[in-house]
Amino acid sequence: MTTEIVEIGTVSSRGQIAIPSGIREEMGLEEGNKILFVLEQDTLLVKKVTTETFASLTKPLREAKKKIEEKDVVNLIHRLRK
């Protein structure tokens, strides 16, 4: 993207936000595309998820999976719930 676009949206009673058409067009967003939401303090980042970004996001999980043995899963779940 080369253009900076600033738009204001409104949250509906169901918590839905419409992405303004100019931003949808610039990002190439279409019905069914996946979106990643990242909240850091009072800033919400919205990122289009592509095959490449999904692969890079899930890489740490796939690598961790190789290091976890089945016998460790129950203890890991209990630790994460705390």
N, C-alpha and C positions, 0 to 999 in steps of 0.2 A: 504494500500500500504506500502510496506516495502523498496522499492528501490527508490532512487532519480534518476530521469531521466532529463537531460537537453538537449533540442533540439532547433534548430533555424528554424523558418518557414518564409515564404514570403507572403506578402499581395498581392493579385491579383488586377487587374485594377477594378474589381467589389467589392473590399473590402473583399474578401473571404480569409480564411486562412485554409490550410489543417492541421489537427492534425496529427503529425507523427505517424506511425503505432505502434511503441513501446509504446507510451503513450496511444493510443487507446486501445491496447491489455491490458495494465496494469490496465486501468480504466474500462475495459469491455464496451467500447463505441461501439454502433452499429448504423446503419442507423436509423434515426427517433428518437434517444434519444434526450432529451432536455438538453440544456446547459445554465447555468446562467453566465452572465458576470458582474463583479463588478469592476468599475474603481475608484481607490483612488490615486490621484495625478498622478504620472507617472507609476503606477503599475496596470496591468490588471490581475484580478483573474478569472479563468475559473473553474466552478464547475459543475459536473454532477448533474442533477436534478433527484432525485428518488421520489417515492411516499412519502417517509418519509421526505425528504428535502423540497418537495413542500408543504407538510402539515405544517411543521414548519415555512416556509417562509410566508405562507398565514394566519397563525394563528392570527397575529395582525390585519389583515384586517377583518377577520371573527369576531373577538371580537369587533372591532370598529363599524362594521355594526350593531351589537346589540344595540349600544349606540346612533346611528344616527336615527332620525325620518325623515319621508318623507318630512315634512315641512322644515327641515334644509338643504336639499340637494342643493337647488339653492344658498343659501348663502354660503355654503361650496365650491361650484364650483367657485363662484366669488372670494372668498378668496384665493383659490389655484391658480387661474389664475394670481393674482397679484404677 
